[in-house]
């Protein structure tokens, strides 16, 4: 049987790997899986999203499902809407942080979480074995508008934090949606809780002309300058609004490990402990904070779907991803950039000082990341050869929860992992100095090049 789903839904370059014809058949398969249910459909701001939205809706209706059209909105808002309005499922048209030419389809279960791998396989079986149900002419689904999702989301999310205390700080926040759909929520939510908001790249544009759909520090220079000269905090979101990267008042941008650890520490202290769920790509910093504040760490494979379902299974306190994903179960069991921003503002209010000072108190680890092109069909062979090579090296331990993680000592590791959404292999490293982390990445990048050659 073939495979449709990657780490986060179905992804591909529009018109090449993901065509309109393919989208219709995928939607027919999804509709067959939901067996005539009520499905909430939304889409992001990509150029190809309106086209794919129509194809998906057509396929769902043709399978006999009823469709509620939520319109353009961030992924976490669609996920919230599925659970809040009690739909049988949802479909989100988005490629998240991928380049503009990509798009994708995410399938959401009734709990608001993307369906787990075992359920994706059921859709793949329907698709590849042509077990599609096509409704008779007089049994096709009906379509209606569901215009209240964004407003309901905004009304509910602000209940998760102490608005009065945050408002008393009169924060000035620079918000960079990166021309993505979080323009529809994050600035509005922050104004509702008493912040002064300065926006950049806030016009939704599927070509992502401002700085691209992925908020990585090297493309956030303008945000850094704006915050350091005139604000308390900067927040930069990805294309579909489920991840947030923060810039402190001195203009320094921090990866999600640090912002996640800060929120983790606050919640563990407030709750007297708890369970933290995080992928193997995260910093040891997350583990150190958990050990110090009565927390328990559960490591998972990389992928927000895995983190969400594990959080649900263990009744976890918080989920953290190094790319800026924050999962706060009292709100919802999925990553949400706006929720991450509210939690960060609550931490700053509680601590009474700037983000830079809070970061300075954390244990020091340095991360370095890179990637190397690798066709999808070669990934498995490349990783098999890499594992054989690293087994001959000196290492404290080698973990294969997801990819290959080589521990050089208790504070130094490198993770080699094929992307589930792009034709690349990612390399992450961590050490007690930036130079050591960078050296590790470069070393294994060369090894990968050699294997590919």
C-alpha positions in Angstrom: 0.0 0.0 0.0 1.2 3.5 -0.8 1.8 6.4 1.5 0.1 9.8 1.4 0.7 11.3 4.8 4.0 12.7 6.1 4.9 14.1 9.5 2.1 16.7 9.4 -0.6 15.8 6.9 -0.2 15.5 3.1 2.2 18.0 1.5 3.6 18.6 -1.9 4.3 21.3 -4.6 1.1 22.5 -6.0 0.4 21.4 -9.6 3.2 18.8 -9.5 3.1 16.6 -6.4 -0.3 17.9 -5.2 -2.7 18.5 -8.1 -6.4 19.4 -8.1 -7.3 15.9 -9.4 -5.3 14.3 -6.6 -6.9 16.6 -4.0 -10.4 15.6 -5.1 -9.6 11.9 -4.8 -7.9 12.5 -1.4 -11.1 14.3 -0.2 -13.3 11.5 -1.5 -11.2 9.1 0.6 -11.3 11.4 3.7 -15.1 11.7 3.2 -15.4 7.9 3.0 -13.4 7.6 6.2 -15.7 10.0 8.0 -18.8 8.1 6.6 -21.1 11.0 5.9 -20.1 13.2 8.9 -20.2 16.9 9.4 -16.8 18.3 8.4 -15.4 21.8 9.1 -13.1 23.0 6.3 -10.7 26.0 6.4 -7.7 27.2 4.4 -4.6 29.4 4.8 -3.4 32.4 2.7 -1.4 30.5 0.1 -2.0 31.3 -3.6 -3.2 27.7 -4.3 -5.3 27.3 -1.1 -8.6 28.7 -2.6 -8.3 26.2 -5.5 -7.5 23.2 -3.3 -10.3 24.3 -0.8 -12.8 24.0 -3.6 -11.4 20.6 -4.7 -11.5 19.3 -1.2 -15.0 20.5 -0.5 -16.2 19.0 -3.8 -14.7 15.6 -2.9 -16.2 15.6 0.6 -19.7 16.5 -0.7 -19.4 13.8 -3.4 -18.7 11.2 -0.7 -21.9 12.2 1.2 -20.3 14.4 3.9 -21.9 17.7 4.9 -19.4 20.6 4.9 -19.2 23.7 7.1 -17.0 26.3 5.4 -15.0 28.2 8.0 -13.1 30.4 5.4 -9.5 31.6 5.7 -8.0 31.2 9.2 -5.0 29.8 11.1 -4.7 26.0 11.6 -5.2 26.2 15.4 -8.4 28.1 15.0 -9.8 25.5 12.7 -8.8 22.8 15.2 -10.4 24.8 18.0 -13.6 25.1 15.9 -13.9 21.4 15.2 -14.0 20.6 18.9 -15.8 23.7 20.1 -18.7 23.4 17.6 -18.7 19.6 17.9 -18.0 18.7 14.3 -17.2 15.1 13.3 -13.9 16.2 11.9 -12.1 18.9 10.0 -9.8 19.5 6.9 -7.3 22.3 6.8 -5.7 23.4 3.6 -2.1 24.5 4.5 1.6 23.7 4.1 2.4 25.5 7.4 6.1 26.8 7.1 6.9 25.2 3.8 7.9 27.4 0.8 5.2 29.2 -1.1 5.0 26.7 -3.9 3.9 23.9 -1.5 0.5 23.2 -0.1 -1.1 20.5 1.9 -4.1 18.8 3.5 -4.4 18.1 7.2 -7.2 15.9 8.6 -8.5 16.8 12.0 -10.4 14.4 14.4 -13.4 15.3 16.5 -11.0 16.1 19.4 -9.4 18.9 17.4 -6.1 17.0 16.9 -4.8 15.7 13.6 -5.7 12.1 13.3 -3.0 9.6 14.4 -0.9 7.4 12.0 -3.2 4.4 12.4 -6.2 6.4 11.2 -4.1 8.0 8.4 -3.5 4.4 7.2 -7.2 3.8 6.9 -7.5 6.8 4.6 -4.5 5.5 2.6 -6.2 2.1 2.3 -9.4 3.7 1.0 -7.4 5.8 -1.5 -5.0 3.2 -2.9 -7.4 0.3 -2.9 -10.2 2.4 -4.4 -12.6 1.7 -1.6 -14.1 5.2 -2.1 -17.8 5.8 -1.4 -19.4 8.0 -4.1 -22.8 9.2 -3.0 -25.9 8.9 -5.3 -27.0 12.2 -7.0 -29.7 12.7 -4.3 -27.5 11.8 -1.4 -24.6 14.2 -1.9 -23.7 16.4 1.1 -24.8 19.9 1.8 -22.6 23.0 2.4 -23.1 25.8 4.9 -21.0 28.7 6.1 -19.5 28.7 9.7 -18.5 32.3 10.1 -18.2 32.4 13.9 -15.0 30.3 14.4 -12.5 33.1 14.7 -14.6 35.2 17.0 -15.4 32.1 19.3 -11.6 31.3 19.3 -10.7 34.9 20.4 -13.3 35.0 23.1 -12.2 31.6 24.5 -8.4 32.0 24.3 -8.2 35.1 26.4 -9.9 33.2 29.2 -6.8 31.2 29.6 -4.7 34.0 31.1 -5.0 36.7 33.7 -6.0 39.6 31.4 -6.2 42.2 34.2 -2.6 41.5 35.3 -1.2 41.5 31.8 -3.1 44.7 30.9 -1.6 46.4 33.9 1.9 46.0 32.4 0.9 47.9 29.2 3.2 45.8 27.0 4.3 47.0 23.6 4.6 44.0 21.3 5.9 43.7 17.8 3.9 41.1 15.9 5.2 39.6 12.7 2.7 37.1 11.1 5.1 36.8 8.1 2.2 37.5 5.6 0.4 34.5 7.1 -3.1 34.0 8.5 -2.2 34.8 12.1 -2.8 38.4 11.1 -6.5 37.5 11.6 -6.0 36.6 15.3 -2.8 37.4 17.1 -2.8 41.2 16.8 -6.5 41.3 17.7 -6.1 39.1 20.8 -3.2 41.1 22.1 -5.1 44.4 21.7 -8.0 42.8 23.6 -5.8 42.1 26.6 -4.4 45.7 26.7 -1.2 45.5 24.7 0.0 48.1 22.3 0.6 46.2 19.0 3.0 47.1 16.2 2.7 44.9 13.2 5.0 44.0 10.3 4.3 41.7 7.4 0.7 41.7 8.4 -0.9 41.7 4.9 -1.9 38.2 4.0 0.0 37.2 0.8 0.5 33.6 -0.3 3.9 34.5 -1.9 5.2 35.4 1.5 7.2 38.4 0.3 8.2 39.8 3.7 10.5 37.1 5.1 9.0 33.7 4.1 6.6 31.5 5.9 9.2 30.0 8.4 10.2 32.2 11.4 13.9 31.4 11.9 16.2 33.9 13.5 18.2 34.8 10.4 15.2 36.3 8.6 13.9 38.2 11.6 16.4 41.1 11.6 13.7 43.8 11.1 11.7 42.5 14.1 14.9 42.5 16.2 15.6 46.2 15.3 12.0 47.2 16.0 11.8 45.5 19.4 15.3 46.7 20.6 14.4 50.3 19.8 10.8 50.5 20.8 9.1 47.5 22.4 9.0 44.9 25.2 8.7 41.7 23.1 8.6 40.5 19.5 6.6 37.5 18.3 7.0 36.0 14.8 4.6 33.3 13.6 4.7 30.8 10.8 2.5 30.7 7.8 -0.5 29.0 9.4 -0.1 30.5 12.9 0.6 27.4 15.0 4.2 28.3 16.0 5.8 31.4 17.6 9.4 32.5 17.9 10.1 35.3 20.4 12.5 38.2 20.3 13.5 39.8 23.6 13.7 43.5 24.5 17.3 43.7 23.5 16.5 42.4 20.0 17.8 38.9 20.5 15.7 36.1 18.9 15.5 32.8 20.8 14.7 29.3 19.5 11.6 27.5 20.9 13.7 25.5 23.4 14.4 28.6 25.4 10.9 30.1 25.2 9.4 26.7 25.9 11.7 26.2 28.9 10.6 29.5 30.3 6.9 28.7 30.0 7.6 25.2 31.3 9.3 26.5 34.4 6.4 28.9 35.1 3.7 26.2 34.7 5.6 23.6 36.8 6.1 26.0 39.6 2.4 27.1 39.4 1.1 23.6 39.3 3.6 22.0 41.6 4.9 19.7 38.9 3.5 17.9 35.8 4.3 16.0 32.7 6.2 17.7 29.8 6.0 16.1 26.4 8.7 17.0 23.8 10.3 15.5 20.7 13.9 14.1 20.7 15.0 17.2 18.7 14.5 19.4 21.8 17.3 20.7 24.1 18.4 18.9 27.2 17.5 22.3 28.8 13.8 21.1 28.8 14.8 18.0 30.8 16.9 20.1 33.3 14.0 22.4 34.0 11.7 19.4 34.5 14.1 17.7 37.0 14.5 20.9 39.0 10.7 21.7 39.3 9.1 18.3 39.9 8.4 17.6 36.3 8.5 14.4 34.3 9.8 14.4 30.6 8.3 12.1 28.0 10.4 12.1 24.7 8.6 11.4 21.4 9.2 11.2 17.7 9.3 14.6 15.9 5.9 15.9 14.8 3.2 17.9 16.4 0.6 15.1 15.9 2.7 12.7 18.0 3.2 15.3 20.7 -0.6 16.1 20.8 -1.7 12.5 21.1 0.9 11.7 23.8 -0.2 14.8 25.7 -3.8 13.5 25.6 -2.8 10.0 26.6 -0.8 11.0 29.7 -2.8 14.0 30.7 0.3 16.2 30.2 0.9 19.7 31.5 2.6 21.1 28.4 4.0 20.2 25.0 7.2 21.9 23.6 8.9 21.8 20.2 12.2 23.4 19.5 10.7 25.1 16.4 8.4 27.3 18.5 5.5 24.9 19.0 3.7 25.2 22.4 0.8 22.9 23.3 -1.3 24.1 26.3 -3.9 21.5 27.1 -6.3 23.7 29.1 -6.8 25.6 25.8 -6.4 22.8 23.3 -4.1 19.8 22.7 -2.4 21.3 19.6 0.3 23.8 19.1 -0.9 27.4 18.9 1.3 30.5 18.3 -1.2 32.9 19.8 -1.6 30.8 23.0 2.2 30.6 23.2 2.3 34.5 23.1 -0.3 34.8 25.8 1.6 32.4 28.1 4.8 34.3 27.4 3.2 37.6 28.4 1.8 36.0 31.6 5.3 34.8 32.4 6.8 38.3 31.9 4.0 39.7 34.1 4.7 37.2 36.8 8.5 37.7 36.7 8.3 41.5 36.4 11.4 41.7 34.2 12.3 41.4 30.5 12.7 38.2 28.5 16.5 38.7 28.2 17.0 38.5 31.9 14.7 35.5 32.2 16.7 33.7 29.5 20.0 34.6 31.2 18.9 32.6 34.3 18.4 29.4 32.2 21.1 26.7 32.0 23.3 27.4 29.0 23.1 25.2 26.0 23.8 26.1 22.4 22.0 24.8 19.4 22.9 24.8 15.7 20.7 23.5 12.9 21.1 22.9 9.2 19.7 20.7 6.4 20.9 19.0 3.3 18.9 18.2 0.1 17.9 14.5 -0.2 15.3 13.0 -2.5 12.4 11.3 -0.7 13.3 7.9 -2.4 16.8 8.0 -1.1 16.1 8.9 2.5 15.8 5.4 3.9 19.0 4.1 2.3 21.0 7.2 3.4 19.8 6.8 7.0 20.6 3.1 7.0 24.2 3.8 5.8 24.6 6.6 8.3 23.5 4.3 11.2 26.2 1.8 10.1 28.8 4.6 10.1 27.9 6.1 13.5 27.9 2.7 15.2 31.7 2.6 14.5 32.2 5.9 16.3 32.8 6.7 20.0 29.5 7.7 21.6 27.9 7.5 25.0 24.7 6.2 23.4 22.8 6.2 20.1 19.1 6.6 20.1 16.8 5.8 17.2 13.4 7.0 18.5 13.3 9.2 15.4 16.2 9.4 13.1 19.6 8.9 14.6 20.6 10.8 17.8 24.2 10.4 18.8 25.2 11.5 22.4 28.9 12.5 22.4 28.7 13.1 26.2 25.9 14.0 28.6 25.7 17.6 27.3 26.5 17.2 23.6 24.5 15.5 20.9 23.7 15.5 17.2 20.4 14.4 15.6 20.1 13.4 12.0 16.6 13.1 10.8 14.8 13.0 7.4 12.1 15.6 7.0 8.6 14.2 6.8 7.4 17.1 4.6 10.3 18.1 2.3 13.1 16.4 0.3 15.8 17.2 2.9 17.6 15.7 5.9 17.8 17.9 8.9 20.8 18.0 11.2 20.4 19.3 14.8 23.2 19.6 17.3 23.6 20.9 20.9 26.6 21.5 23.1 27.9 23.8 25.8 29.4 26.2 23.2 28.1 27.4 19.9 31.4 26.4 18.2 31.0 22.8 19.3 27.4 22.6 18.1 28.3 24.1 14.7 31.3 21.7 14.3 29.1 18.7 15.0 26.6 19.8 12.4 29.3 20.4 9.8 30.9 17.1 10.5 27.7 15.1 9.9 26.7 17.2 7.0 29.9 16.1 5.3 29.2 12.5 6.2 25.8 12.8 4.6 27.2 14.4 1.5 29.7 11.5 1.2 26.9 8.9 1.5 24.7 10.8 -1.1 27.7 11.0 -3.5 
